[in-house]
């Protein structure tokens, strides 16, 4: 599933082609995604694009009359292509742009979403989200206060979008490794210094991944069609049975909340 760095990479990739242009029309070949494609999107005509933003794992296209909210789901991607590029089986939505390009949405599993919203403050999919991990709001003080007296395991807790958005399975595993914290620790057992270090490593891991183009996943392509490169630097995720890059111990995996969790039993305590 595309995580926050992949979505941010997509945002940066499509932004130069959209902002200041107009969407001349939308072509919806398959409206049955996770939720039906909003009627307002299907009837778009000559709408100016004011900005391309991101909130959590959602792409936000600001138009003159409202917002398009895009979620890539488990297998979705967006790309910039020339108008007239033949559509393939899983190419479900095109936005035709006044500069002769199209924004094409591809989603083999159809778990993504294309929604319309007049006012982001009233969006049902956005209003309950926690702070952005790269923002000042996501601080050591915030996370430590929230963690007190909680018995929840730290790995699934970090993946709760009400706690912090966008720290999915890959980056939770990598951040906990970098912070030397075992994924099965109860969050209430973390001391103030451990929480502060965890906040720092989450920001560093996500920022490095964004700079390098996101994690290479089989279903993810950047807007220019090239895969990301951060997967070459993963320390624990997907490496069960391999040697830890730091200490040589065998990387282990376990199921937490129906997700595979990867960790080093020697480095992480």
N, C-alpha and C positions, 0 to 999 in steps of 0.2 A: 504494500500500500504506500503511495506517495505520502511522505511525512512533511513536516514544516519546511525543512530545507529544500525539498523538491518543489513544493508549492511556491516558495519564495523565488527559487530559480526560474520557475515558469513565469511568475509575475514580472520579474526583471527582463525575461526574454521577450514577452509580448508587449510590454509597456511602450517601447518606442514606436511600434507599428500602429498603436491604437489611440494614444492620447493626441488630441487635436484633430482627429479624423472623425468621420461619421460612419455609423453603421447603416448601410443602405437597405439591407434586409437580412432577415434570419431565414435559414433553410433548416428545417427540423425534419429529419428522415425517420427518427425513432423518438417518440415523445414519452415512451414508457421507460423511465429510468427508475432510480430509487423512489422518487416521487415524479408525477407527471411534469413535463416541462411547462412552465407557466404560460398561460395564453398571451400575456403581455409580451413575452419574448417572441413567441411565434408570429406576432403581428407587428414587430418592430419595423419602422420605416424612417430613414433619415434622422437618426438620433446621434447627437454629438457625444463623443467620449471625453469626459472631463478628467478622469484619473483612473488608474488601475492600482488597487490596494489589496492588502491581504489581512485577514483576521483569522488567527488559528490556521486551519488548513483550508479555509475558504478564500477563493479569489473574488474580489469585489470590483465590478466594473461600474463606475459612476457615470451615469448618463444625465442628460438635461432634465428628464422627468422622473428619474428613479434609479434603482440599482439592480444589476444582474448579480446574483450570488451563485458562484460555481463551486461545487465540491467534486473532486476527482475520484472519490470512492476508492475502491480497491485496485482498479486497473486503468483509471482514466488518465488521459494526457491531452494537452493542448499544443497546437503547432501553428505557425504562420506559414501559409502557402499562397501561391498565386491563384487568383480567381480562375476557375476552369479546371483546376486539378481534379481528376476523376476521383470520386468517392469510393472507398472500399467498404467491406461488409460491416465493420464496426465503427464507421464514421457517422455519428448520429446527429451532430449539430454543426452548422457553419454560420459564422457571422461574416457577411460580405462587407468589406471596408472600402471607403471612398478612394483609398490609395491603390486600389487594384489587388489587394491582398484579401485573404480570408483567415479568420481564426477558426480552426477546425478542432472539434472535440471528438476524441476517439475513446471508446470504452467497451472492451469485449464483454465484461461481466455486467455492465449496466447498473452498477451500484452508486454511481455518481448522481449529481443533481444540478439542474439549472432552474433557479427560482428568481422571481421578481419581488422587489420590495420597494415601497414608496419611501420608507423611513427606516434606516438601519437600527435606530433605537428601539423600534417596535418589532424587530425581526425575531421570530420564535426560535430560529436556529442560532442566533448570536447572543441574545440577551443574558443567557446564563453562563457565559464563558468566563473563565478566570483570566488573570493577567497574561500578557505576552511574555515569554521567557527572556527576551532580549531587552525588555523595557526596565526602567528604574523601579517600576511598581513591583516587579519580581525581585525581591531583595532578601538578604539573609534574615532580616528582622521579620519580614512578612512570613517567610516559610517556617521559621522557628516557632513563631507564635501559633501558627496554624497546626503545627505538628504535636503540640503539647497534649499529653495524656491520651494520644491515639495509639491503638494497637494494630492499625492497618499496616500491612507490609509495604516497605518503601517503594518497591518497583511498581506495583499496580497503582499506588497512591500518586506517583509522579505522572502516571498516564491518565489521571482523572482530569478532564478539561475544566472542572470547577476549581481545581487547585492551581493548575497552570496549563495553558494551551500548547498543543503542538509537540509535546515530548512523548513521541510514540515509542513503539517497542524497540526499534533499533537504537534510538538515541538515549532512551532510558538505560538500556544495558551498557552502552558505551560510557555514559556519564557516571554511572555508579562504579564502573571499573576505574575510571580516571580519578574518582573521589575516594577509592579504596573502601567502598561500603558494600557489604553483602546484600544482595537483593531481597533476602528474606528477613532482614532486620525490621523490627517494628519502628515506625517513624518516631514514636514517642521516646524511643531509646537513644535517639541521636542527640549528641550534645551540641551546644551552640557553635563550636568550632567546626564540627562535622557538617552541620547544616550550611554554614557559611562557605565552606569549601565545595560542598555539593552545588550550591547556587553558582559559584564561579565556574565549575567544570561544565555544568549544563550550558551556560552562556558560551564558553570556549568551544565546546564540541559542536554546538549548533552553528556558531559563526564560522568555524573552519569548514564545516560541510557546505554552508551556503557559498563561501568563497570558492570552493572547489567544484561546485555544480551539483550538489546533492548526491545521494547514494545511488549507485547503479543497481536498479532492480529490473527484472526482465520485462515488466510492463511499463516502465517509465522512460520517456524520452524528453529531452529538453525541447523548447520551442523550435530550435534549429535542427532537430532530429538527432542530435548527438547525445549519448548517455552521459550521466554524471560520473565523477571519478572518486568520490570519497570512499567507496567500498574497498578500494585498495589499501586504506588505512584503518579498517575496522580491527579492533583489538580482540573483541570477544564474540560479537554477534555473528552467528553462523559458523563458528569455529570449534564446535564441540568435538573433543577428541584430539585437537591439535595442541601444540605447545604454546603456553603463554609467552608473548613477546618480551615480557618483563622478567619473569622468574623461571620459565621453563616448565612450570607445573601444567598438567593437562587441563584444558578448559572443559568445564562441565555445563550441562544444561538441565533445566527442570521446567515443569509446566506451572505457570502462575496465571490464574484467571484465563485459562484456555490459550495462553500464549507461551511460546518457548522463550525461556530466559537463559542467557548465557553469562557465565561468570568464571573468575579464577578463584578457587577455594583458598589459595595461599595469599594472594594480593588483597582480596576483599574480606573484610572482617565485620 
